[in-house]
Amino acid sequence: MPVGSEGIICGQYTVTYNGSSVGIFQGEAGYPSILYMPQSKPINRTDKYGFTKIDGIRMGEDYQFEGVLLEYLKGIVALHPYGTFGLQGVRGTLKWSLAKILVLTAIAGTTAAASPATLTANKAIVADGFQSKLLYGPTERVVPIKLDLLPYDTGGGVEGNFVQT
């Protein structure tokens, strides 16, 4: 393979949540990231193999978005979509109905601009059980965030968690 034809993909993405920029992200550990978790029901309780997993039944997959936002006022909106931060909001509301659109858009002129140019998740909402530690001190107040990317009809009856262009 000749030098320079490795196909390395790199480049910044801008991120919006519900149509508004969430600002810039903190260095390498806090870059915007997509987490992928395949789900299956294990086949692991048999008379021959005991509790040893011998197979699994595919049961879908979960996707999440995570990052560390450096702009507190922009980030807190995505972290707490239930109304005023610090207040409980309405209990018994389905999260799917509160989820907002998350869009990642590659910066033009980078190799990322084609792989994918955009990633759009129409149903993104703060992940269950995620604990975000907000520092109230003399340094910048960053907002660690993790969003569940819930499945939806991406068009033509095809269900997915996001689409890429």
C-alpha positions as CSV (number, residue, x, y, z in Angstrom):
1,M,0.0,0.0,0.0
2,P,1.5,3.4,-1.0
3,V,2.1,5.9,1.8
4,G,-0.9,8.3,2.0
5,S,-3.6,5.8,0.9
6,E,-4.4,4.4,4.4
7,G,-7.9,5.7,4.5
8,I,-7.6,7.3,7.9
9,I,-10.7,9.2,9.0
10,C,-10.3,12.2,11.2
11,G,-11.9,15.6,11.7
12,Q,-14.1,17.6,14.1
13,Y,-17.8,17.4,14.2
14,T,-20.1,20.2,15.3
15,V,-23.0,19.0,17.5
16,T,-26.5,20.3,17.9
17,Y,-29.3,19.2,20.2
18,N,-32.8,20.2,19.5
19,G,-31.5,22.6,16.8
20,S,-29.1,24.4,19.1
21,S,-25.3,24.1,19.3
22,V,-24.0,22.4,22.4
23,G,-20.6,24.2,21.9
24,I,-17.2,22.7,22.1
25,F,-16.0,19.5,23.6
26,Q,-13.2,18.8,26.1
27,G,-10.1,17.1,24.8
28,E,-9.6,13.5,23.8
29,A,-11.4,11.8,26.7
30,G,-14.4,14.1,26.1
31,Y,-14.7,14.1,22.3
32,P,-18.2,13.3,20.9
33,S,-18.5,9.5,20.8
34,I,-21.1,6.9,19.8
35,L,-21.3,3.8,22.0
36,Y,-22.6,0.6,20.6
37,M,-24.0,-2.2,22.8
38,P,-25.3,-5.4,21.1
39,Q,-28.0,-7.2,23.0
40,S,-28.8,-10.9,23.1
41,K,-30.5,-13.4,25.4
42,P,-27.9,-16.0,26.3
43,I,-28.5,-19.7,25.9
44,N,-26.6,-20.8,28.9
45,R,-28.6,-23.1,31.1
46,T,-28.5,-26.6,29.7
47,D,-28.3,-30.1,31.1
48,K,-25.2,-30.8,29.1
49,Y,-23.2,-27.5,29.6
50,G,-24.7,-26.2,32.8
51,F,-24.4,-22.4,33.0
52,T,-21.8,-22.2,30.1
53,K,-23.0,-19.9,27.4
54,I,-23.3,-21.9,24.2
55,D,-25.1,-19.4,22.0
56,G,-27.3,-16.4,22.1
57,I,-30.5,-15.0,20.6
58,R,-30.0,-11.6,19.0
59,M,-32.3,-9.1,20.7
60,G,-31.3,-5.8,19.0
61,E,-28.8,-3.2,20.0
62,D,-28.5,0.0,22.0
63,Y,-26.6,3.2,21.0
64,Q,-25.6,6.1,23.2
65,F,-23.8,9.4,22.6
66,E,-21.4,10.7,25.1
67,G,-19.0,13.6,25.5
68,V,-17.8,16.4,27.9
69,L,-19.2,19.8,27.0
70,L,-17.1,22.8,27.9
71,E,-19.9,25.4,27.6
72,Y,-22.1,24.9,30.7
73,L,-25.2,26.9,29.6
74,K,-25.4,25.1,26.3
75,G,-24.7,21.7,27.7
76,I,-27.1,21.8,30.7
77,V,-30.1,21.9,28.3
78,A,-29.2,18.5,26.8
79,L,-28.4,17.1,30.3
80,H,-31.8,18.0,31.7
81,P,-34.6,18.1,29.1
82,Y,-37.3,18.0,31.7
83,G,-37.6,21.8,32.3
84,T,-35.7,23.9,34.8
85,F,-32.5,22.3,36.0
86,G,-32.9,21.3,39.6
87,L,-36.7,20.8,39.4
88,Q,-38.3,17.4,39.0
89,G,-40.6,18.0,36.0
90,V,-43.7,15.8,35.4
91,R,-43.4,12.2,36.5
92,G,-44.9,9.5,34.4
93,T,-43.9,11.1,31.1
94,L,-42.5,8.7,28.5
95,K,-38.9,9.7,27.7
96,W,-39.4,8.9,24.0
97,S,-41.9,11.8,23.8
98,L,-39.3,14.2,25.4
99,A,-36.4,13.0,23.3
100,K,-34.9,15.6,20.9
101,I,-32.9,15.5,17.7
102,L,-29.1,15.2,18.0
103,V,-27.1,16.0,14.8
104,L,-23.3,15.6,14.3
105,T,-22.0,17.4,11.2
106,A,-18.4,16.9,10.0
107,I,-16.3,20.0,9.3
108,A,-15.7,20.5,5.6
109,G,-12.3,19.8,4.3
110,T,-11.5,16.9,6.6
111,T,-11.6,13.2,5.8
112,A,-14.5,12.9,8.3
113,A,-16.6,15.0,5.9
114,A,-17.5,11.8,3.9
115,S,-17.6,9.1,6.6
116,P,-20.2,10.2,7.6
117,A,-20.8,13.8,6.7
118,T,-23.7,13.8,9.2
119,L,-25.2,11.6,11.8
120,T,-28.8,12.3,12.9
121,A,-30.5,10.7,15.8
122,N,-34.1,11.9,16.0
123,K,-34.7,10.6,19.5
124,A,-31.8,11.5,21.9
125,I,-32.4,11.9,25.7
126,V,-30.2,11.7,28.8
127,A,-29.4,8.0,29.6
128,D,-31.0,6.3,32.5
129,G,-28.7,6.1,35.6
130,F,-26.1,8.5,34.2
131,Q,-24.5,10.6,36.8
132,S,-23.1,13.9,35.6
133,K,-20.7,15.6,38.0
134,L,-20.9,19.4,37.7
135,L,-18.1,21.2,39.4
136,Y,-19.0,24.5,41.2
137,G,-15.5,25.8,41.7
138,P,-12.8,28.1,40.3
139,T,-12.2,26.1,37.1
140,E,-14.4,25.7,34.0
141,R,-17.8,24.1,34.7
142,V,-17.8,21.2,32.2
143,V,-20.9,19.1,31.5
144,P,-20.3,15.4,31.1
145,I,-23.2,14.0,29.1
146,K,-24.5,10.6,28.0
147,L,-27.6,10.3,25.8
148,D,-29.6,7.2,24.9
149,L,-30.3,7.2,21.1
150,L,-33.7,5.6,21.0
151,P,-35.0,3.8,17.9
152,Y,-37.6,5.4,15.6
153,D,-38.9,4.9,12.1
154,T,-36.1,6.3,9.9
155,G,-38.3,6.2,6.8
156,G,-40.2,3.6,4.8
157,G,-40.8,1.4,7.9
158,V,-37.1,1.0,8.6
159,E,-36.3,1.3,12.3
160,G,-33.0,2.6,13.5
161,N,-31.3,4.7,16.2
162,F,-29.8,7.2,13.8
163,V,-29.1,7.7,10.1
164,Q,-25.8,8.7,8.4
165,T,-25.3,10.6,5.2
